[in-house]
Amino acid sequence: MITGLDHIAIAVPDLSKAIERFAKDFGLDFKGQEDVTDAKTSTAFFPLSETSIELVHPLNGEGPIQKYIEKKGGGMHHLCFRSDDLDADVTRLKAKGYEFLSETPGIGAHNCRVIFIHPKSCDGVLIELNQPQAH
Ligand code: CO
């Protein structure tokens, strides 16, 4: 049985730059770098306490997921980091030069406020930031 999500691996062209992004810009806990010589790979880990797998599928055969599936046939679409102050994080990241897909957050799954960082700001990975709203 599957008991959890151990990790998500993202291939990055510049490891130090990516470590800086995840540790400093996103504030994740950096647990160190390890070279896996058998795999000819250098790794860096950022453990997260709790996560979900989100399956995304076009609603009524239209929208961005439909375009993604037409182009790629499916695949890892985005990572979503939870924020406890979305507006502050967006302001902070914009000041650092990150580009977003929209000017302001919209409403996503679970009625969260959500916004997406443009993949070109994150080595080709689409990153969503969300913040649950009080009911
Ligand atoms: Co999502």
Backbone and ligand atoms as CSV (ligand in chain L), in Angstrom:
chain,resi,resn,atom,element,x,y,z
A,1,MET,N,N,0.829,-1.198,0.000
A,1,MET,CA,C,0.000,0.000,0.000
A,1,MET,C,C,0.863,1.248,0.000
A,2,ILE,N,N,0.344,2.280,-0.553
A,2,ILE,CA,C,1.047,3.551,-0.613
A,2,ILE,C,C,0.713,4.338,0.647
A,3,THR,N,N,1.750,4.797,1.350
A,3,THR,CA,C,1.513,5.440,2.641
A,3,THR,C,C,1.795,6.936,2.627
A,4,GLY,N,N,2.363,7.445,1.551
A,4,GLY,CA,C,2.644,8.882,1.536
A,4,GLY,C,C,3.421,9.253,0.307
A,5,LEU,N,N,3.640,10.493,0.161
A,5,LEU,CA,C,4.457,10.996,-0.939
A,5,LEU,C,C,5.854,11.225,-0.384
A,6,ASP,N,N,6.800,10.452,-0.820
A,6,ASP,CA,C,8.158,10.586,-0.284
A,6,ASP,C,C,8.853,11.813,-0.836
A,7,HIS,N,N,8.883,11.940,-2.143
A,7,HIS,CA,C,9.461,13.145,-2.723
A,7,HIS,C,C,9.016,13.328,-4.157
A,8,ILE,N,N,9.164,14.529,-4.613
A,8,ILE,CA,C,8.950,14.872,-6.015
A,8,ILE,C,C,10.303,15.342,-6.513
A,9,ALA,N,N,10.784,14.818,-7.618
A,9,ALA,CA,C,12.099,15.189,-8.136
A,9,ALA,C,C,11.957,16.148,-9.308
A,10,ILE,N,N,12.723,17.204,-9.259
A,10,ILE,CA,C,12.724,18.201,-10.329
A,10,ILE,C,C,14.139,18.296,-10.861
A,11,ALA,N,N,14.334,18.086,-12.146
A,11,ALA,CA,C,15.651,18.225,-12.757
A,11,ALA,C,C,15.967,19.696,-12.934
A,12,VAL,N,N,17.102,20.122,-12.425
A,12,VAL,CA,C,17.450,21.546,-12.491
A,12,VAL,C,C,18.811,21.742,-13.155
A,13,PRO,N,N,18.927,22.750,-14.015
A,13,PRO,CA,C,20.195,23.000,-14.708
A,13,PRO,C,C,21.262,23.623,-13.807
A,14,ASP,N,N,20.850,24.313,-12.734
A,14,ASP,CA,C,21.812,24.969,-11.839
A,14,ASP,C,C,21.400,24.654,-10.400
A,15,LEU,N,N,22.116,23.688,-9.773
A,15,LEU,CA,C,21.704,23.183,-8.458
A,15,LEU,C,C,21.772,24.263,-7.374
A,16,SER,N,N,22.879,25.022,-7.337
A,16,SER,CA,C,22.992,26.056,-6.288
A,16,SER,C,C,21.875,27.084,-6.392
A,17,LYS,N,N,21.581,27.464,-7.605
A,17,LYS,CA,C,20.531,28.453,-7.827
A,17,LYS,C,C,19.175,27.895,-7.376
A,18,ALA,N,N,18.948,26.620,-7.681
A,18,ALA,CA,C,17.677,25.990,-7.307
A,18,ALA,C,C,17.590,25.809,-5.790
A,19,ILE,N,N,18.713,25.446,-5.144
A,19,ILE,CA,C,18.726,25.309,-3.685
A,19,ILE,C,C,18.400,26.651,-3.050
A,20,GLU,N,N,18.995,27.683,-3.592
A,20,GLU,CA,C,18.733,29.037,-3.106
A,20,GLU,C,C,17.253,29.381,-3.228
A,21,ARG,N,N,16.663,29.008,-4.349
A,21,ARG,CA,C,15.253,29.311,-4.569
A,21,ARG,C,C,14.376,28.616,-3.527
A,22,PHE,N,N,14.592,27.281,-3.378
A,22,PHE,CA,C,13.718,26.532,-2.483
A,22,PHE,C,C,13.983,26.871,-1.012
A,23,ALA,N,N,15.248,27.095,-0.661
A,23,ALA,CA,C,15.568,27.386,0.740
A,23,ALA,C,C,15.236,28.824,1.109
A,24,LYS,N,N,15.728,29.757,0.314
A,24,LYS,CA,C,15.562,31.169,0.691
A,24,LYS,C,C,14.275,31.768,0.175
A,25,ASP,N,N,13.997,31.597,-1.122
A,25,ASP,CA,C,12.827,32.259,-1.693
A,25,ASP,C,C,11.530,31.614,-1.214
A,26,PHE,N,N,11.517,30.261,-1.150
A,26,PHE,CA,C,10.298,29.567,-0.734
A,26,PHE,C,C,10.299,29.223,0.753
A,27,GLY,N,N,11.454,29.378,1.404
A,27,GLY,CA,C,11.522,29.165,2.847
A,27,GLY,C,C,11.450,27.729,3.301
A,28,LEU,N,N,11.782,26.768,2.429
A,28,LEU,CA,C,11.735,25.367,2.848
A,28,LEU,C,C,12.999,24.997,3.611
A,29,ASP,N,N,12.866,23.939,4.424
A,29,ASP,CA,C,13.949,23.468,5.263
A,29,ASP,C,C,14.918,22.631,4.415
A,30,PHE,N,N,16.129,23.115,4.213
A,30,PHE,CA,C,17.108,22.414,3.379
A,30,PHE,C,C,17.804,21.344,4.198
A,31,LYS,N,N,17.646,20.069,3.801
A,31,LYS,CA,C,18.211,18.969,4.569
A,31,LYS,C,C,19.532,18.456,4.002
A,32,GLY,N,N,20.100,19.180,3.070
A,32,GLY,CA,C,21.434,18.821,2.618
A,32,GLY,C,C,21.507,18.228,1.231
A,33,GLN,N,N,22.743,18.227,0.765
A,33,GLN,CA,C,23.040,17.782,-0.585
A,33,GLN,C,C,23.728,16.432,-0.496
A,34,GLU,N,N,23.434,15.561,-1.432
A,34,GLU,CA,C,24.072,14.237,-1.448
A,34,GLU,C,C,24.308,13.836,-2.894
A,35,ASP,N,N,25.539,13.441,-3.170
A,35,ASP,CA,C,25.832,12.945,-4.510
A,35,ASP,C,C,25.565,11.448,-4.542
A,36,VAL,N,N,24.740,11.018,-5.467
A,36,VAL,CA,C,24.455,9.594,-5.648
A,36,VAL,C,C,25.278,9.166,-6.859
A,37,THR,N,N,26.476,8.679,-6.569
A,37,THR,CA,C,27.410,8.430,-7.670
A,37,THR,C,C,26.917,7.333,-8.610
A,38,ASP,N,N,26.253,6.317,-8.055
A,38,ASP,CA,C,25.718,5.253,-8.910
A,38,ASP,C,C,24.770,5.806,-9.970
A,39,ALA,N,N,24.041,6.838,-9.573
A,39,ALA,CA,C,23.067,7.428,-10.491
A,39,ALA,C,C,23.651,8.625,-11.242
A,40,LYS,N,N,24.948,8.910,-10.961
A,40,LYS,CA,C,25.596,10.075,-11.585
A,40,LYS,C,C,24.746,11.332,-11.373
A,41,THR,N,N,24.276,11.478,-10.133
A,41,THR,CA,C,23.325,12.549,-9.818
A,41,THR,C,C,23.658,13.215,-8.499
A,42,SER,N,N,23.565,14.516,-8.465
A,42,SER,CA,C,23.684,15.271,-7.226
A,42,SER,C,C,22.275,15.631,-6.783
A,43,THR,N,N,21.975,15.379,-5.507
A,43,THR,CA,C,20.615,15.615,-5.027
A,43,THR,C,C,20.601,16.626,-3.890
A,44,ALA,N,N,19.478,17.243,-3.682
A,44,ALA,CA,C,19.254,18.143,-2.551
A,44,ALA,C,C,17.815,17.917,-2.109
A,45,PHE,N,N,17.622,17.780,-0.766
A,45,PHE,CA,C,16.283,17.456,-0.271
A,45,PHE,C,C,15.682,18.541,0.608
A,46,PHE,N,N,14.400,18.718,0.444
A,46,PHE,CA,C,13.599,19.672,1.222
A,46,PHE,C,C,12.355,18.931,1.711
A,47,PRO,N,N,12.421,18.326,2.913
A,47,PRO,CA,C,11.263,17.565,3.391
A,47,PRO,C,C,10.058,18.462,3.663
A,48,LEU,N,N,8.898,17.918,3.417
A,48,LEU,CA,C,7.641,18.618,3.692
A,48,LEU,C,C,6.813,17.721,4.599
A,49,SER,N,N,6.081,18.327,5.523
A,49,SER,CA,C,5.373,17.511,6.503
A,49,SER,C,C,4.122,16.845,5.943
A,50,GLU,N,N,3.500,17.453,4.989
A,50,GLU,CA,C,2.184,16.980,4.576
A,50,GLU,C,C,1.931,17.433,3.151
A,51,THR,N,N,1.444,16.547,2.324
A,51,THR,CA,C,1.191,16.959,0.947
A,51,THR,C,C,0.079,16.132,0.332
A,52,SER,N,N,-0.319,16.447,-0.855
A,52,SER,CA,C,-1.341,15.705,-1.585
A,52,SER,C,C,-0.906,15.550,-3.025
A,53,ILE,N,N,-1.414,14.508,-3.665
A,53,ILE,CA,C,-1.311,14.408,-5.113
A,53,ILE,C,C,-2.611,14.975,-5.659
A,54,GLU,N,N,-2.507,15.887,-6.577
A,54,GLU,CA,C,-3.700,16.454,-7.201
A,54,GLU,C,C,-3.754,15.953,-8.633
A,55,LEU,N,N,-4.849,15.317,-9.006
A,55,LEU,CA,C,-5.045,14.938,-10.401
A,55,LEU,C,C,-5.804,16.076,-11.052
A,56,VAL,N,N,-5.329,16.534,-12.187
A,56,VAL,CA,C,-6.016,17.622,-12.878
A,56,VAL,C,C,-6.447,17.154,-14.263
A,57,HIS,N,N,-7.650,17.488,-14.630
A,57,HIS,CA,C,-8.276,17.012,-15.865
A,57,HIS,C,C,-9.139,18.144,-16.418
A,58,PRO,N,N,-9.169,18.304,-17.737
A,58,PRO,CA,C,-9.969,19.415,-18.277
A,58,PRO,C,C,-11.453,19.274,-17.939
A,59,LEU,N,N,-12.024,20.397,-17.577
A,59,LEU,CA,C,-13.457,20.442,-17.306
A,59,LEU,C,C,-14.142,20.824,-18.612
A,60,ASN,N,N,-15.081,19.988,-19.070
A,60,ASN,CA,C,-15.816,20.227,-20.325
A,60,ASN,C,C,-14.883,20.354,-21.534
A,61,GLY,N,N,-13.749,19.662,-21.501
A,61,GLY,CA,C,-12.856,19.626,-22.657
A,61,GLY,C,C,-12.244,20.948,-23.055
A,62,GLU,N,N,-12.083,21.859,-22.082
A,62,GLU,CA,C,-11.465,23.136,-22.427
A,62,GLU,C,C,-10.585,23.621,-21.283
A,63,GLY,N,N,-9.871,24.755,-21.513
A,63,GLY,CA,C,-9.042,25.349,-20.468
A,63,GLY,C,C,-7.587,24.946,-20.580
A,64,PRO,N,N,-6.770,25.422,-19.627
A,64,PRO,CA,C,-5.319,25.196,-19.707
A,64,PRO,C,C,-4.911,23.721,-19.616
A,65,ILE,N,N,-5.656,22.921,-18.861
A,65,ILE,CA,C,-5.283,21.503,-18.749
A,65,ILE,C,C,-5.558,20.779,-20.067
A,66,GLN,N,N,-6.619,21.184,-20.756
A,66,GLN,CA,C,-6.905,20.601,-22.073
A,66,GLN,C,C,-5.744,20.884,-23.026
A,67,LYS,N,N,-5.254,22.124,-23.010
A,67,LYS,CA,C,-4.137,22.508,-23.889
A,67,LYS,C,C,-2.888,21.717,-23.529
A,68,TYR,N,N,-2.656,21.578,-22.218
A,68,TYR,CA,C,-1.480,20.840,-21.733
A,68,TYR,C,C,-1.535,19.394,-22.205
A,69,ILE,N,N,-2.709,18.781,-22.071
A,69,ILE,CA,C,-2.855,17.375,-22.455
A,69,ILE,C,C,-2.741,17.202,-23.966
A,70,GLU,N,N,-3.284,18.144,-24.725
A,70,GLU,CA,C,-3.156,18.070,-26.189
A,70,GLU,C,C,-1.684,18.138,-26.593
A,71,LYS,N,N,-0.914,18.965,-25.870
A,71,LYS,CA,C,0.489,19.173,-26.214
A,71,LYS,C,C,1.385,18.039,-25.698
A,72,LYS,N,N,1.149,17.595,-24.464
A,72,LYS,CA,C,2.078,16.657,-23.842
A,72,LYS,C,C,1.492,15.281,-23.555
A,73,GLY,N,N,0.213,15.140,-23.668
A,73,GLY,CA,C,-0.405,13.847,-23.412
A,73,GLY,C,C,-0.618,13.537,-21.943
A,74,GLY,N,N,-0.274,14.485,-21.067
A,74,GLY,CA,C,-0.358,14.256,-19.614
A,74,GLY,C,C,1.030,14.375,-19.022
A,75,GLY,N,N,1.127,14.315,-17.704
A,75,GLY,CA,C,2.438,14.408,-17.054
A,75,GLY,C,C,2.376,15.245,-15.800
A,76,MET,N,N,3.537,15.469,-15.195
A,76,MET,CA,C,3.556,16.265,-13.980
A,76,MET,C,C,3.265,17.707,-14.343
A,77,HIS,N,N,2.201,18.244,-13.826
A,77,HIS,CA,C,1.735,19.557,-14.280
A,77,HIS,C,C,2.232,20.706,-13.420
A,78,HIS,N,N,2.095,20.606,-12.097
A,78,HIS,CA,C,2.587,21.680,-11.231
A,78,HIS,C,C,2.811,21.191,-9.816
A,79,LEU,N,N,3.592,21.971,-9.067
A,79,LEU,CA,C,3.728,21.786,-7.631
A,79,LEU,C,C,2.964,22.913,-6.985
A,80,CYS,N,N,2.364,22.635,-5.854
A,80,CYS,CA,C,1.657,23.692,-5.150
A,80,CYS,C,C,2.184,23.803,-3.722
A,81,PHE,N,N,2.662,24.978,-3.387
A,81,PHE,CA,C,3.113,25.250,-2.018
A,81,PHE,C,C,2.043,26.034,-1.293
A,82,ARG,N,N,1.780,25.641,-0.062
A,82,ARG,CA,C,0.810,26.366,0.748
A,82,ARG,C,C,1.477,27.574,1.388
A,83,SER,N,N,0.758,28.682,1.436
A,83,SER,CA,C,1.275,29.908,2.035
A,83,SER,C,C,0.358,30.326,3.175
A,84,ASP,N,N,0.916,30.942,4.201
A,84,ASP,CA,C,0.061,31.474,5.265
A,84,ASP,C,C,-0.145,32.983,5.092
A,85,ASP,N,N,0.475,33.544,4.052
A,85,ASP,CA,C,0.227,34.942,3.713
A,85,ASP,C,C,0.549,35.126,2.229
A,86,LEU,N,N,-0.433,34.771,1.418
A,86,LEU,CA,C,-0.228,34.725,-0.028
A,86,LEU,C,C,0.174,36.088,-0.596
A,87,ASP,N,N,-0.513,37.135,-0.184
A,87,ASP,CA,C,-0.208,38.466,-0.737
A,87,ASP,C,C,1.226,38.887,-0.432
A,88,ALA,N,N,1.662,38.612,0.790
A,88,ALA,CA,C,3.035,38.966,1.167
A,88,ALA,C,C,4.040,38.152,0.352
A,89,ASP,N,N,3.751,36.858,0.144
A,89,ASP,CA,C,4.677,36.030,-0.633
A,89,ASP,C,C,4.736,36.485,-2.088
A,90,VAL,N,N,3.574,36.822,-2.647
A,90,VAL,CA,C,3.550,37.284,-4.036
A,90,VAL,C,C,4.346,38.582,-4.172
A,91,THR,N,N,4.137,39.500,-3.253
A,91,THR,CA,C,4.858,40.775,-3.280
A,91,THR,C,C,6.361,40.547,-3.174
A,92,ARG,N,N,6.728,39.677,-2.232
A,92,ARG,CA,C,8.149,39.387,-2.000
A,92,ARG,C,C,8.790,38.760,-3.239
A,93,LEU,N,N,8.094,37.778,-3.842
A,93,LEU,CA,C,8.667,37.083,-4.998
A,93,LEU,C,C,8.681,37.982,-6.241
A,94,LYS,N,N,7.652,38.816,-6.395
A,94,LYS,CA,C,7.648,39.761,-7.522
A,94,LYS,C,C,8.847,40.699,-7.419
A,95,ALA,N,N,9.137,41.147,-6.193
A,95,ALA,CA,C,10.272,42.049,-5.981
A,95,ALA,C,C,11.590,41.364,-6.345
A,96,LYS,N,N,11.608,40.025,-6.252
A,96,LYS,CA,C,12.813,39.278,-6.617
A,96,LYS,C,C,12.854,38.959,-8.104
A,97,GLY,N,N,11.827,39.386,-8.841
A,97,GLY,CA,C,11.841,39.193,-10.285
A,97,GLY,C,C,11.017,38.021,-10.787
A,98,TYR,N,N,10.313,37.325,-9.886
A,98,TYR,CA,C,9.486,36.195,-10.341
A,98,TYR,C,C,8.296,36.726,-11.132
A,99,GLU,N,N,7.982,36.022,-12.225
A,99,GLU,CA,C,6.810,36.391,-13.021
A,99,GLU,C,C,5.669,35.437,-12.715
A,100,PHE,N,N,4.476,35.974,-12.664
A,100,PHE,CA,C,3.282,35.185,-12.352
A,100,PHE,C,C,2.375,35.100,-13.564
A,101,LEU,N,N,1.526,34.076,-13.603
A,101,LEU,CA,C,0.604,33.909,-14.730
A,101,LEU,C,C,-0.544,34.901,-14.673
A,102,SER,N,N,-0.810,35.458,-13.485
A,102,SER,CA,C,-1.858,36.470,-13.362
A,102,SER,C,C,-1.361,37.550,-12.410
A,103,GLU,N,N,-1.987,38.700,-12.486
A,103,GLU,CA,C,-1.576,39.826,-11.633
A,103,GLU,C,C,-1.908,39.568,-10.163
A,104,THR,N,N,-3.088,38.986,-9.936
A,104,THR,CA,C,-3.557,38.776,-8.565
A,104,THR,C,C,-4.041,37.336,-8.402
A,105,PRO,N,N,-4.123,36.847,-7.168
A,105,PRO,CA,C,-4.602,35.486,-6.940
A,105,PRO,C,C,-6.059,35.297,-7.352
A,106,GLY,N,N,-6.397,34.079,-7.743
A,106,GLY,CA,C,-7.786,33.711,-8.020
A,106,GLY,C,C,-8.219,32.646,-7.013
A,107,ILE,N,N,-9.331,31.985,-7.295
A,107,ILE,CA,C,-9.833,30.952,-6.397
A,107,ILE,C,C,-9.589,29.588,-7.031
A,108,GLY,N,N,-8.979,28.681,-6.255
A,108,GLY,CA,C,-8.679,27.344,-6.755
A,108,GLY,C,C,-9.432,26.271,-5.986
A,109,ALA,N,N,-8.910,25.043,-6.051
A,109,ALA,CA,C,-9.541,23.914,-5.358
A,109,ALA,C,C,-9.638,24.197,-3.863
A,110,HIS,N,N,-10.634,23.605,-3.220
A,110,HIS,CA,C,-10.868,23.756,-1.772
A,110,HIS,C,C,-11.085,25.217,-1.384
A,111,ASN,N,N,-11.532,26.020,-2.338
A,111,ASN,CA,C,-11.793,27.446,-2.090
A,111,ASN,C,C,-10.552,28.216,-1.627
A,112,CYS,N,N,-9.380,27.706,-2.006
A,112,CYS,CA,C,-8.141,28.400,-1.636
A,112,CYS,C,C,-7.908,29.572,-2.584
A,113,ARG,N,N,-7.259,30.589,-2.097
A,113,ARG,CA,C,-6.751,31.627,-2.979
A,113,ARG,C,C,-5.491,31.053,-3.617
A,114,VAL,N,N,-5.370,31.179,-4.935
A,114,VAL,CA,C,-4.239,30.577,-5.636
A,114,VAL,C,C,-3.646,31.530,-6.655
A,115,ILE,N,N,-2.357,31.346,-6.917
A,115,ILE,CA,C,-1.693,32.070,-7.995
A,115,ILE,C,C,-0.555,31.189,-8.494
A,116,PHE,N,N,-0.256,31.304,-9.775
A,116,PHE,CA,C,0.783,30.475,-10.377
A,116,PHE,C,C,1.996,31.317,-10.759
A,117,ILE,N,N,3.180,30.798,-10.435
A,117,ILE,CA,C,4.429,31.425,-10.876
A,117,ILE,C,C,4.726,30.902,-12.287
A,118,HIS,N,N,5.124,31.770,-13.170
A,118,HIS,CA,C,5.432,31.356,-14.546
A,118,HIS,C,C,6.572,30.324,-14.546
A,119,PRO,N,N,6.416,29.237,-15.313
A,119,PRO,CA,C,7.472,28.206,-15.356
A,119,PRO,C,C,8.847,28.765,-15.732
A,120,LYS,N,N,8.887,29.830,-16.520
A,120,LYS,CA,C,10.205,30.349,-16.929
A,120,LYS,C,C,10.963,30.952,-15.747
A,121,SER,N,N,10.270,31.260,-14.654
A,121,SER,CA,C,10.943,31.755,-13.448
A,121,SER,C,C,11.450,30.617,-12.570
A,122,CYS,N,N,11.084,29.368,-12.884
A,122,CYS,CA,C,11.428,28.222,-12.024
A,122,CYS,C,C,11.938,27.031,-12.829
A,123,ASP,N,N,12.863,27.276,-13.745
A,123,ASP,CA,C,13.466,26.191,-14.525
A,123,ASP,C,C,12.441,25.291,-15.209
A,124,GLY,N,N,11.359,25.879,-15.679
A,124,GLY,CA,C,10.399,25.105,-16.463
A,124,GLY,C,C,9.307,24.423,-15.664
A,125,VAL,N,N,9.335,24.563,-14.325
A,125,VAL,CA,C,8.306,23.929,-13.493
A,125,VAL,C,C,7.231,24.963,-13.152
A,126,LEU,N,N,5.978,24.572,-13.362
A,126,LEU,CA,C,4.862,25.442,-12.995
A,126,LEU,C,C,4.607,25.298,-11.493
A,127,ILE,N,N,4.671,26.389,-10.767
A,127,ILE,CA,C,4.496,26.351,-9.321
A,127,ILE,C,C,3.307,27.207,-8.908
A,128,GLU,N,N,2.410,26.559,-8.173
A,128,GLU,CA,C,1.222,27.230,-7.647
A,128,GLU,C,C,1.463,27.549,-6.173
A,129,LEU,N,N,0.987,28.695,-5.743
A,129,LEU,CA,C,0.989,29.033,-4.314
A,129,LEU,C,C,-0.463,29.134,-3.900
A,130,ASN,N,N,-0.814,28.552,-2.754
A,130,ASN,CA,C,-2.205,28.692,-2.319
A,130,ASN,C,C,-2.287,29.042,-0.844
A,131,GLN,N,N,-3.443,29.577,-0.483
A,131,GLN,CA,C,-3.709,29.890,0.915
A,131,GLN,C,C,-5.169,29.562,1.187
A,132,PRO,N,N,-5.420,28.635,2.126
A,132,PRO,CA,C,-6.805,28.337,2.488
A,132,PRO,C,C,-7.475,29.577,3.062
A,133,GLN,N,N,-8.758,29.745,2.755
A,133,GLN,CA,C,-9.492,30.894,3.281
A,133,GLN,C,C,-10.306,30.456,4.496
A,134,ALA,N,N,-10.442,31.362,5.439
A,134,ALA,CA,C,-11.303,31.077,6.597
A,134,ALA,C,C,-12.739,30.963,6.103
A,135,HIS,N,N,-13.502,30.012,6.655
A,135,HIS,CA,C,-14.883,29.808,6.201
A,135,HIS,C,C,-15.848,30.764,6.878
L,1,CO,CO,CO,-2.928,22.618,-7.812
